[in-house]
Amino acid sequence: MSTLALAFDLGGTELRGALVERSGEVVARVSAPTLAGAGSEAVIGQIITLADTLLKQHPQAKVVGIGMCAPGPLDPKAGIVIGPPTLAGWHNVPLIDILSRQFGLPVRLENDANAAALGEWRFGAGRGSGSLVFVTVSTGIGGGVVADGHIYHGRRGLAAEIGHMTITGEGDRCFCGAVGCFEAVASGTALGRRATRLTAPDDGSLLRRLSNNGDVSARHVVEAARTGDAAASQLVEAEAKWLGIGFTNLLHLYSPDLIVMGGGLANGFDLLAPGIGATVEQRAMQAYRDVPIVPAELGDRAGLVGAASLILWEGEPGTALAMVQNDERRELTLPPISRSGGR
């Protein structure tokens, strides 16, 4: 079997693990609901258990390291998860140190949006480009920037919090406490909220029928718009305008070769693209208007393959220029794995 990396994508809802080849092919996958409210030791115990499962399924696997992505804020160079709002009890957790001691292998850590950006740049919609901005539009809005073949980290790895650009002075308050964040007005959550306010239970609208008279989601809006529903189509038009405003800012800030849109709302990319394009055409300076804006290709594999590439492509474009560890690469078959939740 070829050289592999263990990869983990830690989300607030789901923890995914995989064995990944250098080509980006996912050889095996496992997942479990994240014990998000149980603290860091419980979740680290889940990571160890999923690794055990993968290695038992593939006992001949030649694993040379572990690539890990997690929600920010985190410091990829120090290997510390600083305090993600979706995970309770995580405060300055030295995740690289814990996992490297557990497995005796090199471990690399990256912000989940950065890892997805790296995955799309290396193996997905951004193949062959020199730079890209990846924007995930789902419950919130996140992103990552690949510039000149490397993830742009900024101070302490905190760069590219795309969802918290201020793009208006009005609207609902963002979870971060500010008003006018890109995330607060253009996320899937924001779209669903607008649709819910526009309609009412038992009003006979298609949106409420699709939601069984409950709150309307972005998925319901896209589904209704595909049928030609007028209200849903207007909501999609407004959503595309907000996305176009945010994307215009990203074009001016980073001047990428392309913008890649992922996340759940990317399932409606074909409906959103004309409005996004029209807004960029109206607002962007002339030199930026020809930058392609394309849908992501890897789906929920992007973070896993991006994290794996931190190990498998280390020292090549697309990986961090400086990491906390300089240990020699070793191979892992099936070591004794403790079920204790870290140290």
C-alpha positions, -999 to +999 in steps of 0.1 A: +000+000+000+012+035-008+023+061+018-007+075+037-016+101+062-042+100+089-065+130+085-091+144+109-116+172+103-130+183+136-163+201+134-188+212+160-213+187+148-193+159+132-158+145+136-144+129+104-114+107+100-097+093+069-067+076+054-055+097+025-030+091-003-006+117-017-029+119-048-057+132-026-076+099-028-095+090+003-088+053+010-111+050+040-134+072+060-150+071+094-171+096+114-188+102+147-210+129+162-187+153+179-190+154+217-188+191+214-201+199+249-180+173+267-146+191+267-113+186+249-103+153+265-135+136+254-131+147+218-094+138+217-105+104+229-129+102+199-100+110+176-079+082+191-108+058+187-114+067+151-077+063+143-079+028+159-108+019+137-091+031+105-059+013+113-076-019+121-095-018+088-062-013+070-035-030+091-009-028+063-013+010+060+020+029+060+010+060+079+037+087+081+019+114+100-014+130+111-030+160+095-056+177+116-080+206+109-102+222+135-123+254+138-105+285+148-092+305+164-061+283+165-024+288+161-011+263+135+026+269+141+024+265+179-001+236+174-026+251+199-064+253+196-071+286+212-109+286+218-134+277+191-169+289+199-184+256+187-164+234+211-170+237+248-140+235+272-113+241+246-089+268+258-053+268+246-053+231+240-018+219+228-033+195+203-001+188+183+018+179+214-010+156+227-014+137+194+023+134+186+029+119+221+000+096+217+010+083+182+047+089+180+042+106+146+045+141+131+013+160+135+003+191+116-027+214+126-046+238+104-077+259+106-106+240+090-113+266+064-077+269+055-074+232+051-104+231+028-089+260+008-057+239+005-076+208-005-095+227-033-063+244-045-043+212-047-069+186-057-102+204-065-115+235-083-083+254-078-059+229-094-033+247-115-039+281-100-013+302-082-037+316-057-073+314-046-097+325-020-120+297-007-153+308+008-176+284+026-212+296+028-232+275+052-244+280+088-218+307+089-192+320+064-155+310+066-126+310+043-090+305+035-065+321+012-038+304-008-013+330-020+017+322-041+013+285-033+010+289+005-018+293+030-018+329+042-018+327+080-012+362+093-005+368+130-010+336+150-027+320+121-058+342+125-059+357+090-088+355+065-118+356+089-138+363+059-172+360+075-165+390+098-157+416+072-181+444+077-201+449+046-231+469+058-240+490+088-274+474+092-291+441+098-290+414+125-263+412+150-236+386+143-228+360+169-195+378+173-214+408+186-210+432+156-236+444+131-231+441+094-207+411+092-206+393+059-217+362+078-246+379+094-262+390+061-250+364+035-247+330+053-272+302+048-285+310+082-292+346+072-310+335+041-332+311+060-339+339+086-350+363+058-373+336+043-388+328+077-396+365+083-411+369+048-436+341+053-459+328+081-471+294+092-501+282+072-498+311+047-499+286+018-465+296+005-443+270-010-415+279+014-437+271+044-450+240+028-414+228+022-405+236+059-437+219+072-447+253+086-415+255+106-386+279+102-375+281+065-339+271+057-316+281+029-321+246+014-358+252+012-352+286-005-330+269-032-355+241-036-384+265-041-364+288-064-357+258-087-395+255-093-397+292-103-414+303-070-414+341-071-407+347-034-378+323-033-364+337-065-364+372-050-346+358-019-320+342-041-315+374-059-309+393-027-286+366-014-265+367-046-262+405-042-248+402-007-224+374-018-213+396-047-205+425-024-184+403-002-167+386-031-159+420-045-141+429-013-121+397-015-111+404-050-098+438-041-080+426-009-063+395-023-064+397-061-066+359-065-066+338-096-101+326-087-127+325-059-140+291-050-174+289-032-181+259-010-205+250+018-241+240+018-253+270-002-230+261-030-256+235-039-275+265-053-245+280-071-261+278-105-290+300-093-267+324-075-240+328-101-258+353-124-265+377-095-231+373-080-215+381-114-237+411-120-228+426-086-191+420-091-194+436-126-211+466-111-188+471-080-154+457-088-127+478-104-121+469-140-090+449-135-107+424-111-139+417-131-125+387-151-115+366-121-135+334-122-159+325-093-165+288-093-182+261-072-160+238-050-155+203-062-145+182-032-175+187-009-169+175+027-136+158+016-118+192+012-108+196+048-096+160+051-074+160+019-061+194+027-051+183+062-035+152+049-014+172+024+002+191+053+020+158+060+022+142+025+033+174+007+053+189+035+081+213+023+063+218-010+041+247-021+008+247-002+022+238+032+033+260+061+067+275+058+076+269+095+061+244+119+067+237+156+081+202+149+112+190+130+109+153+139+118+126+114+091+109+095+082+074+107+058+048+096+028+036+116+011+003+112-009-004+144+005+008+177-011+003+210-037+030+213-050+042+246-086+052+250-077+079+275-088+113+264-053+128+260-031+143+287 
